[in-house]
Each structure stands twice: as C-alpha cells, then as structure tokens.
Amino acid sequence: MTLHDIPLRTLTGEPTTLGAHKGSAVLLVNVASRCGLTPQYAGLEKLQKEYADRGFTVVGVPCNQFAGQEPGTAEEIRTFCSTTYGVSFPLLEKTDVNGENRHPLYAELTKLEDSEGAAGDIQWNFEKFLVSPDGEPVARIRPRTEPDAPEVVAAIEAQLPR
C-alpha cells in the first residue's frame, strides 16, 4: 500500500485518494485560516499556478489541532480560501494530524524525517510533505519554511514528472 491508496475525503465530503494525483508530485500541507502562518496560502497558490501544468499539485489539509486555528465549517473554510487567497488547489476535509485520532495518511507521513533528521508529530500548521509521482513521501518541510523557499522549489522541481 502506498500513500495513493489511503482513503481520504474532499472538503465537500466526497471520497478520494492521493491516487487521483498519481503521476504528479504532491505537496500536502496541513492548513489553518486563523494562524500567523496563514499568509502561506498565497505562496502555496503561487506554486500551484506555476507548476500545475508540469505534473504538480498542492493539497491542503485543514486541521484544528493547533490552538483551534481552523474552527470553521467546510463551507467557511472553502469560502475563506477562495475569497481571501484565490485558492484553486484541492482541499481535504478537516483532519487530525496528531494524536490518537491521527489520520492514517499522517500516520505514514510523520515517519518521514525532516532535513535535520527529526520525525514524529506535526509541529504546527503549514507543515509540508512532498510526495513523489509514485506515491512515496520524499521531503518534510517544517511550518516556518515559506512555500517559495529555494529548498522547497528545488525539491518540487526534482520531483516533476514533465
């Protein structure tokens, strides 16, 4: 089983998997609307627009586990993302990324070490995971690293299938 096979739900509640993006590099990001890092949505959308036609997508994963910074309903999250940041990339349903109810996707992702060799729990909103076109996690990027940081862009470009 790869990450492509783990059952997920879209923000609107439809069943999906990362397999919908098989053959593309995916940047998974746990997001929140009321966080000091929320302006990273703009950088994520910029990456989406710049690389979408080359086999890449951002996937946002709303999470309310960090100081209650994503309290909204699915509709409130969708409206906020589209009207405030023009988000065009897919969003999943609100998901637990840590703790006993951690989603199976994050149970797998959190095994991956960051550039300093640390694995384990998600630190905060906007932690990023780059997944290769064949469904393997290849990079873990901590929350404060901006989406357009040179190391993020280089990692994405190294995974682009076309």
Buried (B, 14 or more C-beta within 10 A) or exposed (E): EBBBEBEBBBBEEEEBBBBBBEEBBBBBBBBBBBBEBBEBBBBBBBBBEEBBEEBBBBBBBBBBBBEEBBEBEBEEBBEBBEEEBEBEBBBBBBBBBBEEEBBEBBEBBBEBEBEEEEEEBBBBBBBBBBBBBBBEBBBBBBBEBBBBBEEBBEBBEEBEEE
